[in-house]
Amino acid sequence: MNMSLRPLSITPMPQVRLLPDTAPFSAEQRDWLNGFFAALLAAPAEDASPPAPEAEITWHDPALPLDQRMALAKGQPLDLQLYAAMAQQDCGQCGYICSSYAAALAGKTEARLNLCAPGGKDTFRMVKSLMVDAGAPAASSPASPPAIAAAPPGAGRDSPVPVRFVTRERLNLAGSQKETWHIEFDLAGSGLTYQPGDSFGVFPRK
């Protein structure tokens, strides 16, 4: 039997290019940023739970006035109404993002109603009203939040965990108007995990 072998043709995977070659970074920096943004924008894992049909969010926009956000969330479950009451900036000053702070309040794992600094008194009043309507005890005033149990280590700014600073590298070329740094921390032993797009607060100490 005569057999002939042909070389196997393999099509290389296309390289994701989100930054133009004219971006003010070195080739290595562009490769790193392209990989970071590709991971950030990648489709969710197959085992990720799909959002509930009623959980369609149309108000996560800081430019929308509070009354409009509340109108869009009318009739939704408590956690989504609380979500609409937040400032929609996901700034992390409360130790959460807007959706997780709302979920913690609705689930009664967080009792402080006044943590949304960008939302100020308007957000506090709306959150307080929603919690009262839901039968939850209200905070007496923005200045005197009730005492609660400490959060798990690393879960918020009230329960930080130590990590080790490793290195930093500037991503902008000399002369750039912006100053952006790639910073690395060693999370070993801290119990923390990090995925592209996550954020966390840093409290430096000697």
CYANA upper distance limits for C-alpha pairs under 8 A (distance plus 0.5 A):
 16 VAL  CA     34 ASN  CA      7.07
 16 VAL  CA     35 GLY  CA      7.89
 16 VAL  CA     38 ALA  CA      7.33
 17 ARG  CA     34 ASN  CA      6.41
 18 LEU  CA     34 ASN  CA      6.20
 18 LEU  CA     37 PHE  CA      7.98
 18 LEU  CA     38 ALA  CA      8.27
 19 LEU  CA     23 ALA  CA      6.99
 19 LEU  CA     30 ARG  CA      7.27
 19 LEU  CA     33 LEU  CA      8.31
 19 LEU  CA     34 ASN  CA      6.97
 21 ASP  CA     30 ARG  CA      8.44
 23 ALA  CA     30 ARG  CA      8.35
 24 PRO  CA    172 ASN  CA      6.83
 24 PRO  CA    173 LEU  CA      6.48
 24 PRO  CA    176 SER  CA      8.16
 25 PHE  CA     29 GLN  CA      6.19
 25 PHE  CA     30 ARG  CA      6.44
 25 PHE  CA    171 LEU  CA      6.89
 25 PHE  CA    172 ASN  CA      6.38
 25 PHE  CA    173 LEU  CA      6.48
 26 SER  CA     30 ARG  CA      6.67
 26 SER  CA    173 LEU  CA      8.20
 27 ALA  CA     31 ASP  CA      6.72
 28 GLU  CA     32 TRP  CA      6.79
 29 GLN  CA     33 LEU  CA      6.65
 29 GLN  CA    171 LEU  CA      6.91
 30 ARG  CA     34 ASN  CA      6.41
 31 ASP  CA     35 GLY  CA      6.71
 32 TRP  CA     36 PHE  CA      6.69
 33 LEU  CA     37 PHE  CA      6.61
 34 ASN  CA     38 ALA  CA      6.48
 35 GLY  CA     39 ALA  CA      6.71
 36 PHE  CA     40 LEU  CA      6.67
 36 PHE  CA    196 PRO  CA      7.28
 37 PHE  CA     41 LEU  CA      6.50
 38 ALA  CA     42 ALA  CA      6.39
 39 ALA  CA    196 PRO  CA      6.99
 40 LEU  CA    196 PRO  CA      5.82
 40 LEU  CA    197 GLY  CA      6.52
 44 PRO  CA     48 ALA  CA      6.97
 51 PRO  CA     55 ALA  CA      6.78
 51 PRO  CA     56 GLU  CA      8.24
 52 ALA  CA     56 GLU  CA      8.11
 54 GLU  CA     76 GLN  CA      7.82
 55 ALA  CA     76 GLN  CA      8.48
 55 ALA  CA     80 LEU  CA      7.95
 58 THR  CA     72 LEU  CA      7.48
 59 TRP  CA     64 LEU  CA      7.68
 59 TRP  CA     69 ARG  CA      5.69
 59 TRP  CA     72 LEU  CA      7.04
 59 TRP  CA     73 ALA  CA      7.98
 59 TRP  CA     84 ALA  CA      6.74
 60 HIS  CA     84 ALA  CA      7.57
 60 HIS  CA     88 GLN  CA      5.99
 61 ASP  CA     88 GLN  CA      6.33
 61 ASP  CA     89 GLN  CA      8.33
 62 PRO  CA     87 ALA  CA      6.51
 62 PRO  CA     88 GLN  CA      5.46
 62 PRO  CA     89 GLN  CA      6.59
 64 LEU  CA     68 GLN  CA      6.84
 64 LEU  CA     69 ARG  CA      6.86
 65 PRO  CA     69 ARG  CA      6.92
 66 LEU  CA     70 MET  CA      6.68
 66 LEU  CA     84 ALA  CA      8.21
 66 LEU  CA     85 ALA  CA      7.01
 66 LEU  CA    123 THR  CA      8.44
 67 ASP  CA     71 ALA  CA      6.67
 68 GLN  CA     72 LEU  CA      6.79
 69 ARG  CA     73 ALA  CA      6.82
 69 ARG  CA     84 ALA  CA      6.00
 69 ARG  CA     85 ALA  CA      7.56
 70 MET  CA     74 LYS  CA      6.52
 70 MET  CA     81 GLN  CA      7.22
 70 MET  CA     84 ALA  CA      6.37
 70 MET  CA     85 ALA  CA      7.05
 73 ALA  CA     80 LEU  CA      7.24
 73 ALA  CA     81 GLN  CA      5.94
 73 ALA  CA     84 ALA  CA      6.88
 74 LYS  CA     81 GLN  CA      7.49
 76 GLN  CA     80 LEU  CA      6.51
 76 GLN  CA     81 GLN  CA      6.67
 77 PRO  CA     81 GLN  CA      6.91
 78 LEU  CA     82 LEU  CA      6.60
 78 LEU  CA    106 ALA  CA      6.78
 78 LEU  CA    130 LEU  CA      8.02
 78 LEU  CA    134 ALA  CA      8.11
 79 ASP  CA     83 TYR  CA      6.57
 79 ASP  CA     99 SER  CA      8.43
 79 ASP  CA    102 ALA  CA      5.83
 79 ASP  CA    103 ALA  CA      5.63
 79 ASP  CA    105 LEU  CA      7.98
 79 ASP  CA    106 ALA  CA      5.71
 80 LEU  CA     84 ALA  CA      6.72
 80 LEU  CA     99 SER  CA      8.22
 80 LEU  CA    102 ALA  CA      7.66
 80 LEU  CA    103 ALA  CA      8.37
 81 GLN  CA     85 ALA  CA      6.87
 81 GLN  CA    130 LEU  CA      8.26
 82 LEU  CA     86 MET  CA      7.16
 82 LEU  CA    102 ALA  CA      5.61
 82 LEU  CA    103 ALA  CA      8.39
 82 LEU  CA    106 ALA  CA      8.21
 82 LEU  CA    127 VAL  CA      6.63
 82 LEU  CA    130 LEU  CA      7.64
 83 TYR  CA     88 GLN  CA      8.42
 83 TYR  CA     98 CYS  CA      6.49
 83 TYR  CA     99 SER  CA      5.80
 83 TYR  CA    101 TYR  CA      8.20
 83 TYR  CA    102 ALA  CA      5.51
 83 TYR  CA    103 ALA  CA      8.23
 84 ALA  CA     88 GLN  CA      8.02
 85 ALA  CA    123 THR  CA      6.23
 85 ALA  CA    126 MET  CA      6.84
 85 ALA  CA    127 VAL  CA      6.93
 86 MET  CA     98 CYS  CA      6.51
 86 MET  CA    102 ALA  CA      8.33
 86 MET  CA    116 CYS  CA      7.15
 86 MET  CA    119 GLY  CA      6.70
 86 MET  CA    123 THR  CA      6.48
 87 ALA  CA     98 CYS  CA      7.95
 87 ALA  CA    116 CYS  CA      7.54
 87 ALA  CA    118 PRO  CA      6.40
 87 ALA  CA    119 GLY  CA      5.21
 87 ALA  CA    123 THR  CA      7.67
 88 GLN  CA     98 CYS  CA      6.56
 89 GLN  CA     98 CYS  CA      7.75
 89 GLN  CA    118 PRO  CA      8.24
 90 ASP  CA     96 TYR  CA      8.17
 90 ASP  CA     97 ILE  CA      5.04
 90 ASP  CA     98 CYS  CA      5.84
 91 CYS  CA     97 ILE  CA      7.12
 92 GLY  CA     96 TYR  CA      5.69
 92 GLY  CA     97 ILE  CA      5.88
 92 GLY  CA    199 SER  CA      8.43
 92 GLY  CA    200 PHE  CA      8.26
 92 GLY  CA    201 GLY  CA      8.45
 93 GLN  CA    115 LEU  CA      8.11
 93 GLN  CA    116 CYS  CA      7.80
 93 GLN  CA    117 ALA  CA      7.50
 94 CYS  CA    101 TYR  CA      8.16
 94 CYS  CA    115 LEU  CA      5.49
 94 CYS  CA    116 CYS  CA      6.43
 94 CYS  CA    117 ALA  CA      7.86
 94 CYS  CA    157 ARG  CA      8.43
 95 GLY  CA    101 TYR  CA      8.50
 95 GLY  CA    155 ALA  CA      7.99
 95 GLY  CA    156 GLY  CA      5.14
 95 GLY  CA    157 ARG  CA      6.11
 96 TYR  CA    100 SER  CA      6.31
 96 TYR  CA    101 TYR  CA      5.82
 96 TYR  CA    156 GLY  CA      7.66
 97 ILE  CA    101 TYR  CA      6.52
 98 CYS  CA    102 ALA  CA      6.74
 99 SER  CA    103 ALA  CA      6.69
100 SER  CA    104 ALA  CA      6.53
101 TYR  CA    105 LEU  CA      6.77
101 TYR  CA    110 GLU  CA      8.28
102 ALA  CA    106 ALA  CA      6.67
103 ALA  CA    107 GLY  CA      6.41
104 ALA  CA    108 LYS  CA      6.43
104 ALA  CA    109 THR  CA      5.61
104 ALA  CA    110 GLU  CA      5.68
105 LEU  CA    109 THR  CA      6.76
105 LEU  CA    110 GLU  CA      5.50
105 LEU  CA    111 ALA  CA      6.73
105 LEU  CA    112 ARG  CA      8.34
105 LEU  CA    113 LEU  CA      8.11
106 ALA  CA    131 MET  CA      8.43
110 GLU  CA    148 ILE  CA      7.85
111 ALA  CA    139 ALA  CA      8.40
111 ALA  CA    145 PRO  CA      8.34
111 ALA  CA    146 PRO  CA      7.31
111 ALA  CA    147 ALA  CA      8.37
111 ALA  CA    148 ILE  CA      7.09
112 ARG  CA    139 ALA  CA      7.55
112 ARG  CA    145 PRO  CA      6.03
112 ARG  CA    146 PRO  CA      6.99
113 LEU  CA    124 PHE  CA      6.72
113 LEU  CA    127 VAL  CA      7.04
113 LEU  CA    128 LYS  CA      7.09
113 LEU  CA    138 ALA  CA      8.40
113 LEU  CA    139 ALA  CA      7.08
113 LEU  CA    142 PRO  CA      8.11
113 LEU  CA    145 PRO  CA      7.84
114 ASN  CA    120 GLY  CA      8.29
114 ASN  CA    123 THR  CA      8.42
114 ASN  CA    124 PHE  CA      5.79
114 ASN  CA    142 PRO  CA      6.01
114 ASN  CA    145 PRO  CA      7.92
116 CYS  CA    120 GLY  CA      6.96
116 CYS  CA    123 THR  CA      7.60
116 CYS  CA    124 PHE  CA      7.94
119 GLY  CA    123 THR  CA      5.34
119 GLY  CA    124 PHE  CA      7.85
120 GLY  CA    124 PHE  CA      6.90
121 LYS  CA    125 ARG  CA      6.51
121 LYS  CA    142 PRO  CA      8.41
122 ASP  CA    126 MET  CA      6.78
123 THR  CA    127 VAL  CA      6.48
124 PHE  CA    128 LYS  CA      6.45
124 PHE  CA    142 PRO  CA      7.83
125 ARG  CA    129 SER  CA      6.59
126 MET  CA    130 LEU  CA      6.69
127 VAL  CA    131 MET  CA      6.65
128 LYS  CA    132 VAL  CA      6.60
128 LYS  CA    138 ALA  CA      6.48
128 LYS  CA    139 ALA  CA      7.79
129 SER  CA    133 ASP  CA      6.64
130 LEU  CA    134 ALA  CA      6.68
131 MET  CA    135 GLY  CA      6.79
131 MET  CA    136 ALA  CA      5.63
131 MET  CA    137 PRO  CA      7.66
131 MET  CA    138 ALA  CA      7.21
132 VAL  CA    136 ALA  CA      5.85
132 VAL  CA    137 PRO  CA      6.93
132 VAL  CA    138 ALA  CA      6.61
139 ALA  CA    144 SER  CA      7.89
139 ALA  CA    145 PRO  CA      6.28
139 ALA  CA    146 PRO  CA      6.94
140 SER  CA    144 SER  CA      7.00
140 SER  CA    145 PRO  CA      7.49
140 SER  CA    146 PRO  CA      8.49
141 SER  CA    145 PRO  CA      7.29
150 ALA  CA    158 ASP  CA      7.81
150 ALA  CA    159 SER  CA      7.50
151 ALA  CA    155 ALA  CA      6.50
151 ALA  CA    156 GLY  CA      7.10
151 ALA  CA    158 ASP  CA      7.62
151 ALA  CA    159 SER  CA      6.61
152 PRO  CA    156 GLY  CA      8.32
152 PRO  CA    159 SER  CA      7.20
153 PRO  CA    159 SER  CA      5.60
153 PRO  CA    160 PRO  CA      6.55
153 PRO  CA    161 VAL  CA      6.60
154 GLY  CA    159 SER  CA      6.11
154 GLY  CA    160 PRO  CA      5.33
154 GLY  CA    161 VAL  CA      5.84
154 GLY  CA    190 SER  CA      8.42
154 GLY  CA    191 GLY  CA      8.12
154 GLY  CA    192 LEU  CA      7.21
155 ALA  CA    159 SER  CA      7.04
155 ALA  CA    160 PRO  CA      7.92
156 GLY  CA    160 PRO  CA      7.10
157 ARG  CA    201 GLY  CA      7.69
161 VAL  CA    190 SER  CA      6.65
162 PRO  CA    190 SER  CA      7.03
163 VAL  CA    185 PHE  CA      7.13
163 VAL  CA    186 ASP  CA      6.47
163 VAL  CA    187 LEU  CA      5.96
163 VAL  CA    188 ALA  CA      7.97
163 VAL  CA    190 SER  CA      6.87
164 ARG  CA    185 PHE  CA      6.09
164 ARG  CA    186 ASP  CA      5.58
164 ARG  CA    187 LEU  CA      7.48
165 PHE  CA    184 GLU  CA      6.95
165 PHE  CA    185 PHE  CA      5.06
165 PHE  CA    186 ASP  CA      6.82
166 VAL  CA    183 ILE  CA      8.24
166 VAL  CA    184 GLU  CA      5.91
166 VAL  CA    185 PHE  CA      5.68
166 VAL  CA    186 ASP  CA      6.83
167 THR  CA    183 ILE  CA      6.45
167 THR  CA    184 GLU  CA      5.89
167 THR  CA    185 PHE  CA      7.82
168 ARG  CA    181 TRP  CA      6.91
168 ARG  CA    182 HIS  CA      5.96
168 ARG  CA    183 ILE  CA      4.74
168 ARG  CA    184 GLU  CA      6.67
169 GLU  CA    181 TRP  CA      6.02
169 GLU  CA    182 HIS  CA      5.61
169 GLU  CA    183 ILE  CA      7.01
170 ARG  CA    179 GLU  CA      7.71
170 ARG  CA    180 THR  CA      6.44
170 ARG  CA    181 TRP  CA      4.86
170 ARG  CA    182 HIS  CA      6.67
171 LEU  CA    179 GLU  CA      8.07
171 LEU  CA    180 THR  CA      6.06
171 LEU  CA    181 TRP  CA      5.99
171 LEU  CA    182 HIS  CA      7.06
172 ASN  CA    176 SER  CA      6.61
172 ASN  CA    178 LYS  CA      7.48
172 ASN  CA    179 GLU  CA      6.58
172 ASN  CA    180 THR  CA      6.55
172 ASN  CA    181 TRP  CA      8.27
187 LEU  CA    191 GLY  CA      7.81
187 LEU  CA    192 LEU  CA      6.77
187 LEU  CA    193 THR  CA      7.91
194 TYR  CA    198 ASP  CA      6.73
